């Protein structure tokens, strides 16, 4: 089955700097890669996703890149703000009838 | 539109007891998935229900079970609780679930503490 590795497990950045979180996956059949953000006391919320036919996707200050050959994808947050502090999860899924597989999460702290 | 509702928000149980958690999905969503979240282990998939049928099951012991009702509401049950079952249990709903590359909508979870 699919296995998703996520790094780093914790990340601290100064406000205004960029943050990058990286994930690798094992199943070459995976074709959908969402990113979820979990704030304290809340459930994860989808912030951006990318499909295998696209190499990069941007939404304001966040972007995701995908390298299918290397089987890795990354989340980029620019101009970080204190409200970006949260736990971020990457995930992967193939087109079969299988559940979403999550990485173990990255705790991002943005220091004002 | 109401989000995913999980009850109760907090639970404290002792070893050997059993517990039932409830999840009401977003109206119109037929798939409900359950995840266990523990520090350092991330989100571990428990099972998914679609139209009252279990469609997928994760690698958890048989003490963990679930069901879905005709109105798509779901419950999960853990019997003979162990200390290691202490975790945040998250429910997520989507229109059609697994393999559909759909957005999952999560509830805020039930924090279970086993003493």
Interface residues (C-beta under 8 A of the other chain):
Chain A: X6 X9 X31 X32 X34 X36 X41 X42 X43 X44 X45 X46 X49 X51 X89 X93 X94 X95 X96 X97 X98 X99 X100 X101 X102 X103 X104 X105
Chain B: X4 X33 X35 X40 X41 X42 X43 X45 X48 X55 X56 X58 X90 X92 X98 X99 X101 X103 X104 X106 X107 X108 X109
